[in-house]
Amino acid sequence: MRRGIDPLWWFLGSGAAIFVLAAFIDPDGADDTSVIRVDRPVLEAYLAAGGGNALSETLSAGPRTLDDLSPQARKDLVQRYVEEEALFREAQSWGLDQDDPAIRRRLGQSMRFALRPEVASDPGDAQLRKFFDANKSEYAESDLVTFEHIFFDATRGGADGAAQRARAFRPDSDWQAAGDRFAYQRTYVGARSEEVSAQLGRDFADAVFALNPSDAWQGPIRSDLGAHLVRVVRHDRAGEPDFAALRPIILDDWMRARQAGDLEKRIDAIVSSYEAKVAPEFKSDGR
C-alpha cells in the first residue's frame, strides 16, 4: 500500500515556493530588514536634509541637487547615506532608541517640529490692534538719559567712605579729574535703563532716571560699585508706541503667538489620548 506524502513536507515545500516567488517578484526585498534601498527620492531627501555632516560642509557653498553633483560627490553621498542608515537600524536593533534620554528628547523636538502648524495669514488691522493693545508694554519705547558722573570707589574705605568723599567734592573743581578711576565711561549718551542697570545696578539706574536735567551735581547716589555724583544733561521721555510704524513687527509677533498656541493645542490633543498612570507618591493629591 502506497503511503501519501507527509503533510510536513507539503508545508515546507509550500513555504519554500512562496519564499522563492517573493524573491523573484522583488529580489531586492527578500529580507527587507537587511536591505537599504537607495534611489533618487531617497537621496534627494537626504541631500536636502544635509547629506551628512562632512558632505554638507563640502557642499555648503556649492550645488544642492543630485544632477549638479560630480560622480565622486554622488558616490560619497550614497556611501554616507548607507552608512548612516545601517548604523541607525543597528542602533534600533540594539534598543538604543528606547532608553537614551538624548534620543527621546530629539524625537520629541522632531515631533514638535512636525506638528507645527502653518503660519497664519494677516488677520487685518482690527485683530492686530487687539493684540497690540493687550501687549502694548512690549512695544513701549525706553526712556533715554544722557548724564555725567563722578565715581568714588567703595573698595577704598567702604560704601560710607565713598559717599563721604563724594560729599567733599567742590563743584568749582575739574570734575573729570575728580573721584576714582571708573571701568566704564564717565559720560553716558542716550543710555537706556537696561544698559545702566547692567553696569551699575538697578537701584542706581532707577535713581538716575528719576532725576531731571540740571547743571548741578546731584547725589551722592550709591551703585553696586560705590558712590556717584550725577549731572543729568538730557532726559528723552518715551512716547506712546505707534501702531502704524510697528505694524510689521506686531504682525510677526501675532503670527508667532498664534502658531505657538495652535502647536500647544495639537500637543495637548496627543497627550490627552494617552492614559498616564502615576505612582501615588508622585501625585499632588497623594491618591
MARBAZA-588045 format. One record per residue: residue number from 1; x, y, z of N, C-alpha, C in turn. Coordinates in Angstrom, 3 decimals. Layout:
BEGIN
REC/k/n_xx/n_yy/n_zz/ca_xx/ca_yy/ca_zz/c_xx/c_yy/c_zz
REC/NUM/X/Y/Z/X/Y/Z/X/Y/Z
...
END
This chain:
BEGIN
REC/k/n_xx/n_yy/n_zz/ca_xx/ca_yy/ca_zz/c_xx/c_yy/c_zz
REC/1/0.849/-1.176/0.000/0.000/0.000/0.000/0.892/1.236/0.000
REC/2/0.646/2.129/-0.956/1.474/3.335/-1.062/1.036/4.363/-0.037
REC/3/2.052/4.920/0.628/1.774/5.971/1.622/1.803/7.341/0.948
REC/4/0.925/8.244/1.361/0.919/9.608/0.820/2.096/10.416/1.350
REC/5/2.302/11.557/0.712/3.400/12.440/1.131/3.072/13.049/2.491
REC/6/4.067/13.045/3.352/3.882/13.581/4.709/3.449/15.048/4.630
REC/7/2.386/15.451/5.349/1.921/16.857/5.339/3.012/17.850/5.715
REC/8/3.981/17.431/6.530/5.052/18.336/6.907/5.838/18.775/5.691
REC/9/6.066/17.816/4.769/6.809/18.171/3.562/6.004/19.106/2.667
REC/10/4.662/18.869/2.638/3.806/19.800/1.885/3.972/21.231/2.447
REC/11/3.990/21.337/3.754/4.096/22.657/4.417/5.437/23.318/4.108
REC/12/6.522/22.499/4.259/7.846/23.055/3.994/8.030/23.423/2.531
REC/13/7.493/22.569/1.661/7.616/22.843/0.230/6.848/24.090/-0.170
REC/14/5.658/24.265/0.388/4.855/25.454/0.075/5.556/26.719/0.550
REC/15/6.133/26.649/1.754/6.835/27.822/2.277/8.016/28.198/1.414
REC/16/8.771/27.178/0.979/9.922/27.452/0.120/9.493/28.076/-1.194
REC/17/8.373/27.576/-1.732/7.873/28.104/-3.004/7.480/29.572/-2.862
REC/18/6.821/29.888/-1.749/6.409/31.274/-1.516/7.629/32.174/-1.380
REC/19/8.653/31.682/-0.678/9.877/32.463/-0.482/10.552/32.738/-1.822
REC/20/10.667/31.681/-2.666/11.300/31.840/-3.976/10.498/32.790/-4.841
REC/21/9.158/32.654/-4.789/8.291/33.520/-5.593/8.432/34.973/-5.159
REC/22/8.494/35.200/-3.847/8.639/36.571/-3.346/9.973/37.156/-3.770
REC/23/11.019/36.335/-3.723/12.334/36.804/-4.140/12.365/37.094/-5.629
REC/24/11.611/36.307/-6.417/11.560/36.512/-7.872/10.814/37.796/-8.210
REC/25/9.708/38.024/-7.503/8.905/39.226/-7.771/9.648/40.471/-7.304
REC/26/10.282/40.410/-6.118/11.003/41.550/-5.556/12.332/41.053/-5.016
REC/27/13.296/40.812/-5.910/14.557/40.207/-5.485/15.316/41.044/-4.468
REC/28/15.070/42.383/-4.455/15.791/43.232/-3.509/15.130/43.275/-2.143
REC/29/13.946/42.711/-2.019/13.224/42.832/-0.762/12.964/41.522/-0.085
REC/30/13.743/40.473/-0.404/13.519/39.171/0.203/13.679/39.247/1.711
REC/31/14.626/40.036/2.176/14.812/40.252/3.604/14.891/41.761/3.810
REC/32/13.730/42.405/3.933/13.646/43.864/3.885/14.429/44.524/5.003
REC/33/14.580/43.854/6.153/15.284/44.471/7.275/16.774/44.614/7.008
REC/34/17.293/43.841/6.081/18.716/43.917/5.789/19.000/44.626/4.471
REC/35/17.956/45.165/3.841/18.111/45.841/2.558/17.980/47.345/2.756
REC/36/18.939/48.090/2.284/18.879/49.546/2.301/18.658/50.029/0.873
REC/37/17.494/50.525/0.623/17.156/50.982/-0.722/17.723/52.386/-0.948
REC/38/18.389/52.567/-2.050/18.963/53.860/-2.398/18.480/54.227/-3.794
REC/39/17.607/55.215/-3.878/17.120/55.677/-5.169/17.095/57.196/-5.169
REC/40/16.637/57.774/-6.261/16.655/59.226/-6.393/15.847/59.937/-5.314
REC/41/14.578/59.563/-5.050/13.827/60.268/-3.998/14.514/60.214/-2.641
REC/42/15.093/59.045/-2.309/15.771/58.904/-1.019/16.976/59.836/-0.947
REC/43/17.795/59.845/-2.005/18.998/60.671/-1.998/18.665/62.158/-2.049
REC/44/17.615/62.533/-2.773/17.227/63.938/-2.828/16.797/64.433/-1.451
REC/45/16.014/63.599/-0.747/15.583/63.977/0.597/16.779/64.048/1.541
REC/46/17.699/63.102/1.403/18.885/63.062/2.261/19.774/64.276/2.005
REC/47/19.949/64.622/0.743/20.768/65.773/0.397/20.134/67.064/0.895
REC/48/18.803/67.167/0.770/18.098/68.368/1.225/18.213/68.535/2.735
REC/49/18.330/67.404/3.447/18.426/67.441/4.910/19.853/67.655/5.394
REC/50/20.800/67.761/4.490/22.183/67.996/4.894/23.158/67.037/4.269
REC/51/22.691/65.830/3.971/23.543/64.871/3.291/24.740/64.418/4.098
REC/52/24.606/64.380/5.428/25.743/64.002/6.254/26.597/65.217/6.540
REC/53/27.142/65.299/7.737/27.875/66.498/8.134/29.058/66.812/7.224
REC/54/29.876/65.806/6.964/31.071/66.068/6.177/30.718/66.533/4.776
REC/55/29.767/65.857/4.142/29.400/66.210/2.786/28.696/67.555/2.752
REC/56/27.842/67.826/3.741/27.124/69.094/3.759/28.087/70.262/3.905
REC/57/29.187/70.057/4.660/30.184/71.111/4.780/30.893/71.335/3.451
REC/58/31.153/70.243/2.747/31.804/70.346/1.445/30.923/71.089/0.454
REC/59/29.607/70.869/0.566/28.671/71.451/-0.391/28.048/72.744/0.108
REC/60/28.522/73.262/1.244/27.857/74.411/1.865/27.772/75.599/0.921
REC/61/28.759/75.780/0.068/28.725/76.907/-0.866/28.591/76.432/-2.309
REC/62/28.249/75.173/-2.498/28.198/74.617/-3.837/26.822/74.125/-4.228
REC/63/26.748/73.189/-5.180/25.469/72.699/-5.702/24.668/71.950/-4.648
REC/64/23.360/71.967/-4.808/22.478/71.341/-3.833/21.543/70.319/-4.466
REC/65/21.702/69.993/-5.738/20.848/68.999/-6.384/21.696/67.825/-6.839
REC/66/21.053/66.667/-6.965/21.789/65.478/-7.386/22.414/65.649/-8.759
REC/67/21.683/66.285/-9.660/22.174/66.418/-11.027/23.396/67.319/-11.122
REC/68/23.587/68.191/-10.141/24.740/69.081/-10.161/25.973/68.467/-9.512
REC/69/25.787/67.332/-8.824/26.918/66.713/-8.138/27.839/66.009/-9.121
REC/70/29.103/66.019/-8.801/30.071/65.257/-9.583/29.884/63.773/-9.293
REC/71/30.379/62.898/-10.156/30.265/61.451/-9.891/30.848/61.060/-8.540
REC/72/31.984/61.661/-8.161/32.592/61.335/-6.876/31.723/61.810/-5.721
REC/73/31.103/63.004/-5.866/30.227/63.516/-4.814/28.993/62.639/-4.667
REC/74/28.466/62.144/-5.785/27.318/61.221/-5.712/27.718/59.940/-4.990
REC/75/28.899/59.435/-5.318/29.375/58.203/-4.678/29.515/58.423/-3.174
REC/76/30.071/59.583/-2.778/30.223/59.897/-1.355/28.864/60.015/-0.677
REC/77/27.900/60.604/-1.387/26.558/60.777/-0.823/25.908/59.419/-0.564
REC/78/26.013/58.520/-1.533/25.440/57.182/-1.376/26.102/56.450/-0.216
REC/79/27.438/56.513/-0.172/28.174/55.820/0.885/27.777/56.337/2.264
REC/80/27.661/57.659/2.407/27.319/58.223/3.710/25.886/57.880/4.097
REC/81/24.976/57.908/3.120/23.592/57.554/3.432/23.496/56.104/3.899
REC/82/24.140/55.186/3.164/24.094/53.772/3.528/24.698/53.573/4.912
REC/83/25.800/54.270/5.190/26.452/54.138/6.498/25.526/54.610/7.620
REC/84/24.911/55.795/7.454/24.048/56.333/8.490/22.797/55.471/8.672
REC/85/22.224/55.002/7.584/21.027/54.174/7.674/21.342/52.849/8.351
REC/86/22.494/52.241/8.004/22.884/50.975/8.619/23.104/51.140/10.121
REC/87/23.779/52.213/10.511/24.022/52.452/11.935/22.713/52.743/12.667
REC/88/21.812/53.466/12.013/20.516/53.769/12.619/19.729/52.489/12.876
REC/89/19.670/51.616/11.890/18.931/50.358/12.049/19.578/49.465/13.113
REC/90/20.910/49.437/13.119/21.592/48.611/14.100/21.336/49.142/15.510
REC/91/21.354/50.473/15.660/21.072/51.071/16.961/19.667/50.727/17.420
REC/92/18.714/50.711/16.476/17.346/50.322/16.816/17.291/48.860/17.256
REC/93/18.026/48.000/16.537/18.001/46.578/16.884/18.615/46.327/18.255
REC/94/19.513/47.191/18.676/20.109/47.085/19.999/19.231/47.729/21.069
REC/95/18.184/48.401/20.632/17.295/49.066/21.578/17.842/50.373/22.113
REC/96/18.816/50.961/21.400/19.414/52.209/21.883/18.454/53.382/21.820
REC/97/17.401/53.236/21.021/16.435/54.336/20.899/15.390/54.298/22.005
REC/98/15.467/53.296/22.884/14.426/53.131/23.891/14.732/53.864/25.197
REC/99/15.984/53.829/25.621/16.309/54.323/26.957/17.289/55.492/26.961
REC/100/17.619/56.025/25.795/18.568/57.124/25.733/17.815/58.445/25.854
REC/101/18.050/59.219/26.938/17.320/60.483/27.120/17.551/61.470/25.987
REC/102/18.768/61.489/25.433/19.067/62.427/24.360/18.247/62.105/23.117
REC/103/18.124/60.804/22.817/17.342/60.409/21.649/15.867/60.702/21.872
REC/104/15.374/60.410/23.064/13.970/60.703/23.377/13.686/62.192/23.231
REC/105/14.623/63.014/23.733/14.437/64.455/23.645/14.454/64.914/22.177
REC/106/15.381/64.356/21.404/15.489/64.746/19.990/14.251/64.338/19.217
REC/107/13.712/63.152/19.494/12.490/62.722/18.829/11.315/63.610/19.222
REC/108/11.273/64.006/20.500/10.216/64.917/20.933/10.299/66.247/20.216
REC/109/11.532/66.761/20.033/11.714/68.007/19.311/11.303/67.859/17.850
REC/110/11.644/66.721/17.253/11.257/66.482/15.867/9.740/66.402/15.734
REC/111/9.090/65.800/16.724/7.636/65.714/16.697/7.003/67.087/16.817
REC/112/7.555/67.916/17.676/7.049/69.285/17.788/7.182/70.020/16.461
REC/113/8.328/69.815/15.790/8.534/70.462/14.501/7.530/69.960/13.475
REC/114/7.274/68.635/13.478/6.325/68.057/12.530/4.893/68.532/12.791
REC/115/4.576/68.776/14.063/3.230/69.219/14.425/3.018/70.708/14.220
REC/116/4.107/71.445/14.020/4.000/72.903/13.926/3.057/73.300/12.802
REC/117/2.025/74.101/13.106/1.053/74.487/12.083/1.619/75.499/11.111
REC/118/0.939/75.659/9.999/1.334/76.668/9.028/1.159/78.049/9.642
REC/119/2.001/78.972/9.208/1.899/80.341/9.709/0.592/80.957/9.236
REC/120/-0.133/81.553/10.171/-1.410/82.163/9.827/-1.199/83.383/8.944
REC/121/-2.213/83.716/8.167/-2.133/84.878/7.287/-2.441/86.144/8.073
REC/122/-2.264/87.276/7.435/-2.528/88.575/8.066/-3.999/88.655/8.452
REC/123/-4.306/88.864/9.749/-5.704/88.870/10.182/-6.396/90.212/9.993
REC/124/-5.643/91.236/9.600/-6.232/92.557/9.437/-5.982/93.445/10.644
REC/125/-6.201/94.740/10.459/-5.875/95.712/11.496/-6.677/95.520/12.773
REC/126/-7.949/95.155/12.650/-8.795/95.032/13.846/-8.222/93.998/14.813
REC/127/-7.874/92.823/14.298/-7.323/91.765/15.144/-5.943/92.142/15.666
REC/128/-5.140/92.754/14.810/-3.795/93.127/15.230/-3.829/94.226/16.288
REC/129/-4.781/95.143/16.180/-4.890/96.203/17.186/-5.269/95.618/18.544
REC/130/-6.110/94.604/18.578/-6.450/93.941/19.836/-5.198/93.317/20.456
REC/131/-4.423/92.654/19.620/-3.177/92.051/20.092/-2.209/93.122/20.568
REC/132/-2.134/94.231/19.840/-1.256/95.345/20.177/-1.646/95.966/21.517
REC/133/-2.942/96.200/21.702/-3.414/96.802/22.952/-3.159/95.888/24.149
REC/134/-3.307/94.575/23.936/-3.096/93.629/25.029/-1.621/93.483/25.395
REC/135/-0.736/93.858/24.479/0.705/93.697/24.711/1.460/95.009/24.494
REC/136/0.801/96.124/24.751/1.388/97.432/24.437/2.700/97.666/25.172
REC/137/2.805/97.149/26.383/4.037/97.368/27.145/5.253/96.760/26.450
REC/138/5.025/95.728/25.631/6.133/95.093/24.919/6.687/95.983/23.813
REC/139/5.896/96.950/23.375/6.300/97.806/22.256/6.650/99.225/22.696
REC/140/6.582/99.485/23.996/6.869/100.823/24.501/8.345/101.154/24.312
REC/141/8.614/102.367/23.891/9.987/102.829/23.751/10.574/103.086/25.140
REC/142/11.880/102.983/25.243/12.555/103.225/26.514/12.939/104.699/26.646
REC/143/12.937/105.172/27.899/13.498/106.493/28.157/14.993/106.470/27.845
REC/144/15.504/107.614/27.398/16.928/107.746/27.124/17.482/108.890/27.966
REC/145/18.571/108.618/28.652/19.163/109.628/29.528/20.631/109.830/29.155
REC/146/21.009/111.107/29.083/22.411/111.463/28.909/22.881/112.103/30.215
REC/147/23.925/111.535/30.802/24.392/112.076/32.079/25.899/111.897/32.235
REC/148/26.465/112.735/33.111/27.866/112.646/33.502/27.921/112.243/34.965
REC/149/28.991/111.586/35.356/29.083/111.188/36.772/30.527/111.147/37.231
REC/150/30.685/111.351/38.518/31.993/111.230/39.181/31.903/110.028/40.112
REC/151/32.854/109.117/39.981/32.800/107.846/40.694/33.737/107.862/41.899
REC/152/33.217/107.323/43.023/34.014/107.162/44.238/33.935/105.686/44.651
REC/153/35.068/105.014/44.565/35.152/103.554/44.705/34.924/103.112/46.153
REC/154/34.001/102.149/46.316/33.678/101.633/47.655/34.771/100.738/48.208
REC/155/35.685/100.278/47.343/36.785/99.448/47.848/37.796/100.276/48.635
REC/156/37.672/101.585/48.574/38.535/102.494/49.331/37.734/103.094/50.484
REC/157/37.698/102.407/51.603/37.007/102.921/52.779/35.557/102.526/52.884
REC/158/35.085/101.629/52.016/33.719/101.148/52.111/32.708/102.104/51.485
REC/159/31.429/101.679/51.489/30.372/102.467/50.865/30.193/103.812/51.552
REC/160/30.257/103.803/52.876/30.095/105.066/53.603/31.263/106.005/53.323
REC/161/32.443/105.464/53.249/33.612/106.289/52.948/33.523/106.894/51.558
REC/162/33.023/106.107/50.607/32.866/106.604/49.244/31.857/107.743/49.202
REC/163/30.746/107.597/49.930/29.730/108.650/49.969/30.274/109.910/50.631
REC/164/31.085/109.733/51.662/31.663/110.879/52.363/32.617/111.643/51.445
REC/165/33.415/110.927/50.678/34.338/111.593/49.752/33.570/112.302/48.646
REC/166/32.422/111.747/48.235/31.604/112.397/47.217/31.055/113.727/47.731
REC/167/30.656/113.755/48.979/30.103/114.990/49.548/31.177/116.081/49.677
REC/168/32.411/115.662/49.744/33.510/116.618/49.888/33.926/117.225/48.548
REC/169/33.345/116.788/47.455/33.709/117.298/46.135/33.334/118.775/46.012
REC/170/34.245/119.588/45.462/33.995/121.013/45.263/33.525/121.243/43.827
REC/171/32.319/121.775/43.617/31.756/121.962/42.283/32.614/122.801/41.348
REC/172/33.460/123.675/41.902/34.275/124.535/41.044/35.564/123.845/40.587
REC/173/35.770/122.630/41.010/36.982/121.903/40.616/36.740/121.134/39.313
REC/174/37.821/120.573/38.758/37.738/119.822/37.498/37.092/118.460/37.766
REC/175/35.863/118.296/37.317/35.142/117.067/37.642/35.740/115.837/36.961
REC/176/36.355/116.026/35.789/36.926/114.883/35.076/38.173/114.335/35.756
REC/177/38.787/115.159/36.594/39.973/114.713/37.327/39.625/114.252/38.731
REC/178/38.361/114.447/39.116/37.944/114.102/40.474/37.555/112.631/40.570
REC/179/37.423/112.177/41.800/36.965/110.817/42.034/37.993/109.766/41.720
REC/180/37.516/108.533/41.533/38.381/107.389/41.266/38.202/106.902/39.832
REC/181/39.151/106.106/39.431/39.093/105.557/38.074/37.885/104.643/37.933
REC/182/37.166/104.801/36.798/35.944/104.029/36.577/36.140/103.099/35.386
REC/183/35.648/101.862/35.510/35.887/100.852/34.467/35.142/101.163/33.171
REC/184/34.029/101.889/33.275/33.244/102.211/32.085/33.397/103.690/31.771
REC/185/32.418/104.259/31.083/32.535/105.657/30.682/32.079/106.615/31.785
REC/186/32.616/107.818/31.734/32.192/108.858/32.667/30.952/109.584/32.140
REC/187/30.736/109.520/30.837/29.567/110.163/30.234/28.748/109.115/29.490
REC/188/27.479/109.032/29.813/26.548/108.125/29.138/25.658/108.966/28.233
REC/189/25.643/108.638/26.956/24.866/109.410/25.984/23.721/108.555/25.458
REC/190/22.493/109.047/25.647/21.319/108.316/25.162/21.263/106.896/25.691
REC/191/21.531/106.727/26.978/21.581/105.389/27.574/20.190/104.923/27.990
REC/192/19.943/103.648/27.812/18.705/103.036/28.294/18.916/102.526/29.724
REC/193/17.809/102.367/30.406/17.883/101.917/31.789/18.567/100.564/31.900
REC/194/18.311/99.672/30.938/18.896/98.334/30.997/20.422/98.394/30.926
REC/195/20.938/99.301/30.108/22.389/99.437/29.968/23.016/99.915/31.268
REC/196/22.442/100.955/31.872/22.978/101.499/33.122/22.845/100.474/34.245
REC/197/21.715/99.792/34.284/21.476/98.795/35.323/22.478/97.653/35.235
REC/198/22.820/97.228/34.018/23.751/96.110/33.841/25.134/96.448/34.385
REC/199/25.517/97.725/34.349/26.855/98.120/34.779/26.901/98.597/36.237
REC/200/25.815/99.231/36.681/25.869/99.883/37.983/24.761/99.454/38.943
REC/201/23.854/98.609/38.479/22.811/98.123/39.369/21.472/98.795/39.138
REC/202/20.411/98.068/39.443/19.062/98.546/39.212/18.725/99.775/40.053
REC/203/19.119/99.791/41.318/18.792/100.927/42.186/19.420/102.211/41.661
REC/204/20.661/102.125/41.211/21.332/103.304/40.676/20.619/103.785/39.413
REC/205/20.285/102.852/38.513/19.610/103.236/37.271/18.270/103.898/37.568
REC/206/17.499/103.331/38.487/16.199/103.917/38.841/16.367/105.328/39.387
REC/207/17.387/105.530/40.203/17.617/106.851/40.793/18.004/107.873/39.736
REC/208/18.862/107.491/38.813/19.305/108.415/37.766/18.148/108.773/36.835
REC/209/17.343/107.792/36.457/16.244/108.064/35.528/15.113/108.844/36.197
REC/210/15.148/108.940/37.503/14.150/109.743/38.219/14.571/111.208/38.328
REC/211/15.824/111.523/37.981/16.330/112.894/38.074/15.916/113.721/36.863
REC/212/15.785/115.006/37.062/15.535/115.947/35.974/16.852/116.559/35.529
REC/213/16.933/116.983/34.272/18.163/117.632/33.803/18.502/118.853/34.662
REC/214/19.793/119.023/34.951/20.231/120.134/35.800/21.714/120.375/35.573
REC/215/22.118/121.631/35.770/23.536/121.955/35.669/24.283/121.590/36.944
REC/216/23.546/121.301/37.992/24.161/120.995/39.281/24.425/119.498/39.420
REC/217/25.438/119.193/40.218/25.714/117.807/40.546/24.731/117.339/41.614
REC/218/24.209/116.128/41.416/23.225/115.583/42.361/23.778/114.283/42.946
REC/219/23.436/114.069/44.200/23.914/112.869/44.859/24.540/113.189/46.194
REC/220/25.296/112.274/46.740/25.751/111.033/46.085/24.646/109.970/45.938
REC/221/24.769/109.237/44.840/23.871/108.115/44.560/24.713/106.843/44.605
REC/222/24.271/105.902/45.400/25.044/104.670/45.548/24.750/103.688/44.412
REC/223/25.799/102.988/44.009/25.673/101.935/42.997/26.240/100.653/43.571
REC/224/26.321/99.624/42.740/26.915/98.359/43.184/28.430/98.485/43.387
REC/225/29.017/99.590/42.875/30.466/99.736/42.917/30.940/100.804/43.899
REC/226/30.046/101.708/44.253/30.451/102.784/45.149/29.425/103.891/45.183
REC/227/29.907/105.152/45.184/29.030/106.317/45.216/29.331/107.199/44.010
REC/228/28.313/107.949/43.564/28.454/108.769/42.355/27.793/110.122/42.573
REC/229/28.420/111.147/42.011/27.762/112.429/41.814/27.309/112.451/40.357
REC/230/26.064/112.812/40.115/25.477/112.691/38.785/24.968/114.046/38.314
REC/231/25.231/114.352/37.047/24.691/115.545/36.415/23.957/115.121/35.140
REC/232/22.625/115.214/35.177/21.805/114.793/34.046/21.770/115.916/33.019
REC/233/22.225/115.629/31.822/22.270/116.608/30.743/20.971/116.625/29.957
REC/234/20.412/115.438/29.727/19.206/115.335/28.898/18.430/114.083/29.277
REC/235/17.109/114.200/29.246/16.241/113.058/29.518/15.143/113.041/28.460
REC/236/15.219/112.091/27.547/14.212/111.949/26.488/13.168/110.946/26.937
REC/237/11.971/111.452/27.168/10.895/110.592/27.628/10.342/109.772/26.466
REC/238/10.036/108.533/26.763/9.472/107.649/25.732/8.044/108.050/25.435
REC/239/7.695/108.045/24.151/6.328/108.346/23.746/5.504/107.078/23.605
REC/240/4.246/107.250/23.252/3.361/106.111/23.029/3.808/105.352/21.782
REC/241/3.832/104.029/21.823/4.201/103.261/20.623/3.199/103.485/19.503
REC/242/3.701/103.632/18.302/2.873/103.928/17.125/2.509/102.623/16.414
REC/243/1.203/102.299/16.377/0.751/101.054/15.768/1.156/100.972/14.303
REC/244/0.936/102.044/13.551/1.217/102.031/12.109/2.696/101.768/11.841
REC/245/3.565/102.411/12.620/5.004/102.246/12.399/5.476/100.850/12.805
REC/246/4.806/100.293/13.794/5.225/98.990/14.319/4.459/97.818/13.726
REC/247/3.556/98.079/12.802/2.667/97.013/12.310/3.409/95.770/11.821
REC/248/4.484/95.877/11.017/5.183/94.652/10.582/5.689/93.820/11.749
REC/249/6.199/94.489/12.795/6.691/93.767/13.967/5.536/93.124/14.723
REC/250/4.418/93.871/14.846/3.243/93.349/15.544/2.684/92.132/14.811
REC/251/2.636/92.209/13.485/2.139/91.077/12.698/3.011/89.844/12.911
REC/252/4.318/90.032/12.909/5.231/88.900/13.117/5.034/88.299/14.502
REC/253/4.879/89.151/15.516/4.658/88.654/16.875/3.333/87.922/16.989
REC/254/2.297/88.451/16.327/0.976/87.811/16.367/1.033/86.431/15.719
REC/255/1.720/86.325/14.596/1.844/85.040/13.909/2.577/84.028/14.776
REC/256/3.643/84.470/15.438/4.391/83.565/16.308/3.529/83.094/17.475
REC/257/2.787/84.036/18.065/1.925/83.676/19.187/0.819/82.733/18.745
REC/258/0.241/82.986/17.572/-0.823/82.130/17.047/-0.293/80.730/16.750
REC/259/0.870/80.676/16.148/1.473/79.382/15.817/1.792/78.593/17.078
REC/260/2.343/79.289/18.087/2.679/78.620/19.346/1.422/78.102/20.037
REC/261/0.346/78.888/19.997/-0.902/78.454/20.618/-1.499/77.245/19.923
REC/262/-1.492/77.256/18.593/-2.023/76.119/17.838/-1.185/74.868/18.065
REC/263/0.141/75.056/18.182/1.016/73.911/18.425/0.703/73.281/19.771
REC/264/0.521/74.089/20.800/0.218/73.553/22.122/-1.114/72.808/22.122
REC/265/-2.095/73.277/21.343/-3.374/72.565/21.248/-3.182/71.186/20.630
REC/266/-2.347/71.109/19.603/-2.106/69.814/18.956/-1.365/68.869/19.914
REC/267/-0.413/69.424/20.657/0.320/68.601/21.624/-0.617/68.120/22.725
REC/268/-1.494/69.010/23.212/-2.452/68.627/24.257/-3.375/67.512/23.769
REC/269/-3.768/67.570/22.487/-4.645/66.548/21.937/-3.946/65.186/21.933
REC/270/-2.656/65.178/21.605/-1.898/63.924/21.604/-1.728/63.405/23.024
REC/271/-1.355/64.293/23.939/-1.136/63.884/25.326/-2.418/63.337/25.938
REC/272/-3.548/63.970/25.631/-4.822/63.540/26.220/-5.283/62.191/25.681
REC/273/-4.696/61.734/24.573/-5.076/60.428/24.026/-4.383/59.278/24.762
REC/274/-3.469/59.619/25.679/-2.770/58.616/26.463/-3.254/58.676/27.916
REC/275/-3.187/57.547/28.565/-3.523/57.476/29.984/-2.237/57.408/30.783
REC/276/-2.047/58.399/31.633/-0.852/58.427/32.469/-1.157/57.789/33.819
REC/277/-0.487/56.698/34.111/-0.635/56.035/35.407/0.541/56.437/36.284
REC/278/0.272/57.338/37.202/1.318/57.914/38.036/1.288/57.262/39.411
REC/279/2.467/56.870/39.894/2.554/56.270/41.222/2.032/57.264/42.264
REC/280/1.318/56.761/43.276/0.697/57.637/44.282/1.669/58.641/44.907
REC/281/2.941/58.224/45.100/3.896/59.110/45.755/4.216/60.354/44.926
REC/282/3.899/60.295/43.618/4.184/61.422/42.761/2.948/62.223/42.387
REC/283/1.816/61.879/42.954/0.582/62.606/42.704/0.434/63.733/43.722
REC/284/-0.045/64.868/43.244/-0.169/66.028/44.130/-1.187/65.794/45.233
REC/285/-2.247/64.975/44.942/-3.247/64.727/45.957/-2.944/63.487/46.789
REC/286/-1.826/62.782/46.406/-1.406/61.612/47.159/-2.247/60.394/46.931
REC/287/-3.211/60.448/45.969/-4.077/59.289/45.739/-3.760/58.621/44.415
END
